[in-house]
Amino acid sequence: MTEPSKVIHIRNVGHEISENDLLQLVQPFGVVTKLVMLRAKNQALLQMHDVASAVNALHYYTNVQPSVRGRNVYIQFSSHQELTTMDQNAQGRKGDQDTQPNRILLVTIHHLLYPITVEVLHQVFSPHGFVEKIVTFQKSAGFQALIQYQSRQSAVSARTALQGRNIYDGCCQLDIQFSNLSELQVNYNNERSRDFTNPSLPSEQKGRSSQSGYGDAGGMYSLQPGARAVAFPQMGNAAAIAAAFGGGLPPGISGTNDRCTILVSNLNSDKIDEDKLFNLFSIYGNIVRIKLLRNKPDHALVQMGDGFQAELAVHFLKGAMLFGKRLEVNFSKHLNITAAPDTREYLNSNLNRFNRNAAKNYRYCCSPTKMIHLSTLPQDITEEEIIAHLEEHGNIVNTKLFEVNGKKQALVLFETEEQATEALVCKHASTIDRSVIRISFSQLQTI
């Protein structure tokens, strides 16, 4: 047994889990002074203010299985008594602090929703210098690539500019380290490996990746309909939406709107607030900020992440019923909402749904329905608890509790669309037994 320490070691920290998620897990027990995410190992180190706080947290989670975003995480005392600067710089890769800048980059790609080929990587990295060679492969850390530049300066420039960025909108995040290799060996020019200094190499039809010791990544990813790579930094949202909707935009969506701000009117001013509007509009895109108009209490401005997301919200929410009122939803004449004391900021909210799995979230966009889908539920929740949490919003006709990949989810069918909409705006991001639940509309007709 590791002796008690104020440093807590957390395992099985998936890439969908944020620093804030982990803070919420332990903050009830005391002040957190340091937090290090060890992304390459799916782990984290978290330092409490004192040993007693850490002991209380570990004691509590001895009897309660900690779960974050539907994923079980495992908590123990760290062998460290204190987190040092060296620990914080290591970021989970042994020897990273000793790795010197090199012309070869090791790239790990997280949130892989679209296929990544040599051509895509070349588009992303070539603006920073001449790329000589690229090799891709699959390892336990995920989909990875080695990228060799002609000069070390180009590699340093690329890492500085691209670290943490997304290739596609909302997914395919780049985690870039310097490799300790001195030269890449490329034997074939195909979608998995390429030597740009030797175009006459043969293409390999089948078999292993050309980089000795790495598994074959070929054939794992088939191109989704409508998905296409475009110039970095991000693929246009139209293509992500098209991919999500099977190659074409939904009927009535032009994909050409560039206005991000929406005017919502005929609101029930006695019952609405910024967070309820956030819960509704965040189904269709990320929210930047929201402003309730004080001189017109039944009006509000909602600024979406981009024009496509705004168009989805206007299209699907126009005429929706909420709190006894039929909503008017139109594009605003204002290009954006100016930050001010009377505006609510959501740009950096971890409740924005489209920072992860953007294509999946677009796929579920629809007008309000009678059926809502609940996820990130506590593992031991019952249908009775779900009904008790939601029944104040309307007559519940039916419910179904089920598991997907070991994670509890539920469908709840209300008598009317308005009741389901009210339940969503009031209870999305609410807490049941320490789990922050997520609610969306379901397009299923019956349970």
PLY file of the C-alpha trace (Angstrom):
ply
format ascii 1.0
element vertex 447
property float x
property float y
property float z
element edge 446
property int vertex1
property int vertex2
end_header
0.00 0.00 0.00
1.27 3.47 -0.83
1.48 5.66 2.28
-0.97 8.60 2.49
0.06 11.63 0.46
-1.58 14.91 -0.47
-0.95 13.91 -4.10
-3.72 11.76 -5.62
-3.10 9.53 -8.65
-6.12 9.05 -10.98
-6.20 6.36 -13.71
-8.45 5.72 -16.74
-8.74 9.45 -17.48
-10.07 9.39 -21.04
-9.54 12.28 -23.43
-13.17 13.33 -22.99
-12.39 14.18 -19.34
-11.26 17.75 -18.66
-9.23 19.24 -15.81
-12.42 20.84 -14.50
-14.14 17.44 -14.37
-11.41 16.11 -12.08
-11.50 19.22 -9.91
-15.23 18.73 -9.36
-14.52 15.15 -8.27
-12.33 16.13 -5.31
-13.09 19.77 -4.47
-15.77 18.78 -1.90
-12.92 17.40 0.22
-10.56 20.39 0.17
-8.56 22.86 -1.88
-6.67 21.59 -4.94
-3.29 23.31 -5.32
-1.89 21.56 -8.43
-3.22 19.39 -11.25
-1.21 17.62 -13.95
-2.95 15.83 -16.84
-0.85 12.88 -18.06
-2.67 12.57 -21.39
-0.32 10.04 -22.95
-1.02 7.60 -20.10
-4.73 8.42 -19.54
-3.80 9.46 -16.00
-3.66 12.57 -13.83
-1.87 13.76 -10.69
-3.74 16.06 -8.36
-2.30 17.74 -5.25
-4.58 18.66 -2.35
-3.79 21.43 0.13
-3.02 18.90 2.85
-2.83 15.16 3.48
-6.08 15.14 5.49
-8.06 16.37 2.46
-6.57 13.65 0.27
-7.29 10.99 2.93
-10.93 12.13 3.13
-11.29 11.91 -0.65
-9.72 8.43 -0.81
-11.83 7.24 2.11
-15.04 8.43 0.41
-14.15 6.81 -2.92
-13.32 3.51 -1.23
-17.07 2.95 -0.94
-18.27 4.97 -3.94
-17.02 4.20 -7.46
-15.95 7.58 -8.92
-17.31 8.15 -12.42
-16.60 11.09 -14.74
-18.64 11.60 -17.93
-19.84 7.99 -17.66
-16.30 6.60 -17.33
-15.14 4.86 -14.14
-11.87 6.36 -12.89
-9.60 4.80 -10.26
-8.08 6.79 -7.42
-5.12 6.02 -5.16
-2.39 7.86 -3.27
0.55 8.82 -5.44
4.09 7.76 -4.61
4.88 11.49 -4.79
4.51 13.44 -1.55
4.67 16.71 -3.50
4.30 17.66 -7.17
7.46 19.33 -8.42
7.95 21.54 -11.46
9.59 18.55 -13.16
6.44 16.46 -12.66
4.28 19.21 -14.11
6.48 19.57 -17.18
6.68 15.83 -17.80
3.06 15.56 -18.97
3.18 11.81 -18.67
5.92 11.02 -21.18
9.01 9.56 -19.58
12.02 11.62 -20.52
10.05 14.35 -22.31
11.85 16.99 -20.33
15.12 15.60 -21.71
13.98 15.42 -25.35
15.70 18.14 -27.33
14.11 19.89 -30.32
14.51 17.64 -33.33
13.47 17.78 -37.00
11.25 14.69 -36.47
7.93 15.15 -34.66
5.89 12.42 -32.95
2.22 13.33 -33.39
-0.64 11.65 -31.50
-4.18 12.40 -32.70
-6.99 12.41 -30.13
-10.79 12.43 -30.80
-10.31 10.71 -34.15
-13.69 11.13 -35.87
-12.41 11.40 -39.45
-9.77 9.37 -41.31
-6.27 10.86 -41.19
-4.04 10.03 -44.14
-0.57 11.10 -45.22
-2.20 13.69 -47.53
-4.15 15.25 -44.65
-1.04 15.43 -42.46
0.98 16.91 -45.31
-1.63 19.68 -45.73
-1.46 20.46 -42.03
2.32 20.42 -41.54
3.80 21.59 -44.87
2.98 25.32 -44.34
5.71 25.33 -41.67
8.53 23.97 -43.82
9.51 21.25 -46.28
8.20 17.89 -45.05
10.53 15.11 -46.20
8.81 12.00 -44.82
5.64 10.91 -43.02
4.87 7.55 -41.42
1.55 6.74 -39.72
0.77 3.85 -37.36
-1.55 2.66 -34.59
-0.24 2.29 -31.03
-1.84 1.92 -27.60
-1.81 5.72 -27.24
-3.95 5.95 -30.38
-3.37 6.96 -33.99
0.13 8.40 -34.36
2.49 9.74 -37.01
6.16 10.57 -37.35
6.81 13.66 -39.46
10.32 14.49 -40.65
11.15 18.05 -41.72
14.16 19.15 -43.71
15.22 21.43 -40.85
14.89 21.45 -37.09
13.65 25.07 -37.21
10.64 23.98 -39.28
9.76 21.28 -36.74
10.03 23.75 -33.85
7.82 26.22 -35.73
5.21 23.54 -36.52
5.06 22.30 -32.93
4.68 25.86 -31.59
1.89 26.69 -34.03
-0.04 23.41 -34.05
0.20 21.89 -30.57
-3.30 21.32 -29.20
-5.07 22.45 -32.37
-7.76 20.47 -34.22
-7.35 19.27 -37.81
-11.13 19.13 -38.25
-13.67 21.23 -36.43
-14.16 19.87 -32.94
-12.08 16.71 -33.39
-8.74 15.17 -34.42
-6.71 17.11 -31.83
-2.93 17.24 -32.29
-0.59 16.29 -29.44
2.95 16.96 -30.72
6.28 15.95 -29.15
9.81 15.88 -30.48
10.93 12.38 -31.46
14.35 11.03 -30.46
14.81 9.37 -33.88
17.43 10.75 -36.25
16.03 9.52 -39.61
12.80 7.92 -40.81
13.02 4.86 -43.05
10.24 4.81 -45.67
9.94 1.85 -48.06
6.57 2.56 -49.69
4.60 5.59 -50.85
0.93 5.06 -49.95
-1.76 6.47 -47.65
0.20 5.28 -44.58
3.73 6.37 -45.41
5.38 8.73 -47.88
8.89 9.87 -48.79
8.44 13.23 -50.50
12.12 13.25 -51.51
11.74 9.95 -53.43
8.47 9.81 -55.42
9.58 6.67 -57.29
9.10 4.32 -54.30
6.57 1.52 -54.94
3.13 1.53 -53.33
2.37 -1.26 -50.91
-0.93 -3.08 -51.47
-1.08 -5.01 -48.19
1.04 -5.82 -45.18
2.70 -3.95 -42.38
3.41 -0.27 -42.05
6.84 0.52 -43.44
8.23 1.79 -40.13
9.75 -1.26 -38.46
8.12 -2.18 -35.16
4.85 -0.34 -35.69
1.49 -1.96 -36.33
-0.43 -1.53 -39.56
-2.85 1.39 -39.48
-4.16 0.84 -42.99
-7.77 -0.10 -43.55
-8.90 1.00 -40.09
-10.60 4.17 -41.25
-12.95 4.32 -44.22
-13.74 7.79 -45.52
-17.12 8.92 -44.27
-19.54 10.32 -46.87
-19.06 14.04 -47.19
-15.91 14.16 -45.06
-13.06 15.99 -46.69
-9.82 17.52 -45.57
-9.35 21.21 -46.26
-6.62 23.68 -45.47
-5.67 23.88 -41.82
-6.63 25.08 -39.21
-10.09 23.52 -39.40
-12.39 21.83 -41.81
-15.47 23.91 -42.58
-18.45 22.98 -40.45
-20.51 22.40 -43.58
-18.41 19.34 -44.34
-18.68 18.08 -40.75
-22.45 18.51 -40.88
-22.62 16.88 -44.31
-20.64 13.93 -42.97
-22.96 13.66 -39.98
-26.06 13.78 -42.17
-24.80 11.14 -44.60
-23.29 13.35 -47.28
-25.86 16.14 -47.58
-27.10 19.01 -45.43
-30.54 18.62 -43.83
-33.49 19.88 -45.93
-33.85 23.62 -45.44
-30.22 24.16 -44.36
-28.27 26.18 -46.93
-24.84 25.85 -45.34
-23.99 29.38 -46.50
-25.13 31.51 -43.54
-22.36 33.52 -41.90
-24.38 35.34 -39.21
-23.61 33.95 -35.75
-26.04 35.91 -33.54
-29.70 34.95 -33.08
-32.60 37.09 -31.79
-35.08 35.05 -29.73
-38.41 36.70 -28.88
-41.78 35.88 -27.30
-39.99 34.29 -24.34
-41.73 33.74 -21.01
-39.74 36.38 -19.14
-40.89 35.08 -15.72
-39.38 31.64 -16.27
-36.45 32.05 -18.70
-32.81 32.79 -17.86
-29.46 32.60 -19.64
-28.65 29.06 -18.51
-32.00 27.71 -19.72
-31.43 29.34 -23.12
-27.92 27.87 -23.15
-29.28 24.37 -22.50
-31.67 24.66 -25.46
-29.43 26.34 -28.03
-26.31 24.31 -27.15
-27.97 21.30 -28.83
-27.18 22.96 -32.17
-23.70 24.37 -31.55
-21.32 25.98 -29.09
-22.52 29.12 -27.30
-20.25 32.19 -27.07
-22.46 34.47 -24.96
-26.12 35.24 -24.21
-27.79 38.55 -23.40
-31.32 39.05 -22.07
-32.63 42.43 -23.28
-33.62 44.42 -20.19
-35.77 46.90 -22.15
-37.58 43.99 -23.85
-37.82 41.26 -21.20
-39.22 38.69 -23.65
-36.24 39.12 -26.05
-32.72 37.66 -25.90
-29.62 37.53 -28.10
-27.72 34.24 -28.46
-24.29 34.22 -30.13
-23.38 30.81 -31.59
-19.91 29.50 -32.43
-20.35 30.07 -36.18
-22.90 30.70 -38.92
-23.66 27.01 -39.57
-24.54 26.39 -35.95
-26.70 29.53 -35.88
-28.52 28.35 -39.01
-29.23 24.97 -37.42
-30.64 26.63 -34.31
-32.89 29.01 -36.27
-34.09 26.20 -38.54
-34.91 23.69 -35.80
-36.19 26.02 -33.04
-38.39 28.43 -35.00
-41.92 28.08 -33.59
-40.95 25.77 -30.72
-43.17 25.94 -27.62
-41.54 26.73 -24.25
-43.22 27.78 -20.99
-46.53 28.40 -22.77
-45.01 30.64 -25.47
-44.27 29.96 -29.15
-40.68 31.10 -29.77
-39.70 33.48 -32.55
-36.16 32.63 -33.64
-34.42 34.76 -36.30
-30.98 35.98 -37.26
-30.03 39.21 -35.51
-28.83 42.37 -37.24
-25.98 42.37 -34.71
-22.85 40.49 -35.85
-21.95 39.59 -32.27
-22.81 40.36 -28.66
-20.43 42.80 -27.00
-19.06 41.50 -23.72
-20.56 43.54 -20.86
-21.65 43.13 -17.23
-25.18 42.23 -18.38
-24.06 39.43 -20.73
-23.36 35.81 -19.72
-20.15 34.28 -21.09
-20.15 30.65 -22.24
-17.20 30.51 -24.66
-15.02 28.47 -22.29
-17.84 26.49 -20.68
-17.13 22.77 -20.48
-20.88 22.28 -21.02
-20.56 23.33 -24.67
-21.38 20.12 -26.52
-19.44 20.60 -29.77
-15.89 20.69 -28.37
-15.94 16.88 -28.59
-17.64 14.53 -31.06
-18.84 17.38 -33.29
-20.01 15.10 -36.10
-21.95 12.91 -33.65
-23.66 15.95 -32.12
-24.65 17.33 -35.53
-26.15 13.96 -36.36
-28.59 14.28 -33.46
-29.75 17.83 -34.34
-33.53 17.97 -34.77
-36.55 20.04 -33.80
-37.88 19.48 -30.27
-39.61 16.09 -29.86
-41.64 14.39 -27.14
-38.71 12.07 -26.36
-35.55 13.09 -24.53
-32.33 11.10 -24.24
-30.35 11.18 -20.98
-26.71 10.17 -20.69
-23.78 10.37 -18.20
-26.14 8.95 -15.57
-25.01 7.34 -12.29
-24.38 3.62 -12.77
-26.85 2.60 -10.05
-29.71 4.92 -11.04
-33.28 3.55 -11.26
-36.18 4.50 -13.53
-38.03 5.73 -10.44
-35.22 8.20 -9.68
-35.26 9.47 -13.27
-39.04 9.98 -13.13
-38.77 11.77 -9.79
-36.11 14.09 -11.27
-38.24 15.04 -14.31
-41.93 14.60 -13.52
-42.49 18.22 -12.41
-42.17 19.23 -16.08
-45.04 17.18 -17.48
-46.81 13.87 -17.86
-44.25 11.09 -18.46
-45.77 8.43 -20.73
-42.91 5.92 -20.72
-39.26 5.48 -19.74
-36.49 3.07 -20.63
-33.17 2.61 -18.85
-30.37 0.87 -20.77
-26.61 0.55 -21.13
-24.31 1.47 -24.04
-20.69 0.33 -23.70
-21.29 -0.14 -19.98
-22.65 3.40 -19.49
-26.18 4.03 -18.19
-28.50 6.00 -20.49
-32.25 6.56 -20.59
-35.14 7.54 -22.85
-38.06 9.49 -21.40
-41.25 10.03 -23.42
-43.44 13.00 -22.44
-47.01 13.65 -23.49
-46.08 16.78 -25.49
-43.03 18.32 -27.15
-43.36 21.39 -24.91
-43.09 19.27 -21.76
-39.99 17.52 -23.10
-38.47 20.89 -24.06
-39.10 22.27 -20.57
-37.49 19.21 -18.98
-34.44 19.64 -21.22
-33.95 23.38 -20.58
-34.42 22.96 -16.81
-32.57 19.69 -16.17
-29.74 19.45 -18.74
-26.45 19.74 -16.78
-28.28 19.17 -13.48
-26.80 16.73 -10.98
-28.05 13.34 -9.85
-25.91 11.67 -7.18
-22.79 13.67 -8.16
-23.23 12.92 -11.89
-23.83 15.89 -14.21
-26.45 14.57 -16.63
-26.69 15.38 -20.32
-30.04 15.69 -22.12
-30.81 15.83 -25.86
-33.92 15.35 -27.98
-34.34 11.84 -29.39
-35.70 11.26 -32.89
-37.17 7.88 -31.83
-40.97 7.80 -32.00
-41.61 5.09 -29.40
-39.76 3.27 -26.63
0 1
1 2
2 3
3 4
4 5
5 6
6 7
7 8
8 9
9 10
10 11
11 12
12 13
13 14
14 15
15 16
16 17
17 18
18 19
19 20
20 21
21 22
22 23
23 24
24 25
25 26
26 27
27 28
28 29
29 30
30 31
31 32
32 33
33 34
34 35
35 36
36 37
37 38
38 39
39 40
40 41
41 42
42 43
43 44
44 45
45 46
46 47
47 48
48 49
49 50
50 51
51 52
52 53
53 54
54 55
55 56
56 57
57 58
58 59
59 60
60 61
61 62
62 63
63 64
64 65
65 66
66 67
67 68
68 69
69 70
70 71
71 72
72 73
73 74
74 75
75 76
76 77
77 78
78 79
79 80
80 81
81 82
82 83
83 84
84 85
85 86
86 87
87 88
88 89
89 90
90 91
91 92
92 93
93 94
94 95
95 96
96 97
97 98
98 99
99 100
100 101
101 102
102 103
103 104
104 105
105 106
106 107
107 108
108 109
109 110
110 111
111 112
112 113
113 114
114 115
115 116
116 117
117 118
118 119
119 120
120 121
121 122
122 123
123 124
124 125
125 126
126 127
127 128
128 129
129 130
130 131
131 132
132 133
133 134
134 135
135 136
136 137
137 138
138 139
139 140
140 141
141 142
142 143
143 144
144 145
145 146
146 147
147 148
148 149
149 150
150 151
151 152
152 153
153 154
154 155
155 156
156 157
157 158
158 159
159 160
160 161
161 162
162 163
163 164
164 165
165 166
166 167
167 168
168 169
169 170
170 171
171 172
172 173
173 174
174 175
175 176
176 177
177 178
178 179
179 180
180 181
181 182
182 183
183 184
184 185
185 186
186 187
187 188
188 189
189 190
190 191
191 192
192 193
193 194
194 195
195 196
196 197
197 198
198 199
199 200
200 201
201 202
202 203
203 204
204 205
205 206
206 207
207 208
208 209
209 210
210 211
211 212
212 213
213 214
214 215
215 216
216 217
217 218
218 219
219 220
220 221
221 222
222 223
223 224
224 225
225 226
226 227
227 228
228 229
229 230
230 231
231 232
232 233
233 234
234 235
235 236
236 237
237 238
238 239
239 240
240 241
241 242
242 243
243 244
244 245
245 246
246 247
247 248
248 249
249 250
250 251
251 252
252 253
253 254
254 255
255 256
256 257
257 258
258 259
259 260
260 261
261 262
262 263
263 264
264 265
265 266
266 267
267 268
268 269
269 270
270 271
271 272
272 273
273 274
274 275
275 276
276 277
277 278
278 279
279 280
280 281
281 282
282 283
283 284
284 285
285 286
286 287
287 288
288 289
289 290
290 291
291 292
292 293
293 294
294 295
295 296
296 297
297 298
298 299
299 300
300 301
301 302
302 303
303 304
304 305
305 306
306 307
307 308
308 309
309 310
310 311
311 312
312 313
313 314
314 315
315 316
316 317
317 318
318 319
319 320
320 321
321 322
322 323
323 324
324 325
325 326
326 327
327 328
328 329
329 330
330 331
331 332
332 333
333 334
334 335
335 336
336 337
337 338
338 339
339 340
340 341
341 342
342 343
343 344
344 345
345 346
346 347
347 348
348 349
349 350
350 351
351 352
352 353
353 354
354 355
355 356
356 357
357 358
358 359
359 360
360 361
361 362
362 363
363 364
364 365
365 366
366 367
367 368
368 369
369 370
370 371
371 372
372 373
373 374
374 375
375 376
376 377
377 378
378 379
379 380
380 381
381 382
382 383
383 384
384 385
385 386
386 387
387 388
388 389
389 390
390 391
391 392
392 393
393 394
394 395
395 396
396 397
397 398
398 399
399 400
400 401
401 402
402 403
403 404
404 405
405 406
406 407
407 408
408 409
409 410
410 411
411 412
412 413
413 414
414 415
415 416
416 417
417 418
418 419
419 420
420 421
421 422
422 423
423 424
424 425
425 426
426 427
427 428
428 429
429 430
430 431
431 432
432 433
433 434
434 435
435 436
436 437
437 438
438 439
439 440
440 441
441 442
442 443
443 444
444 445
445 446
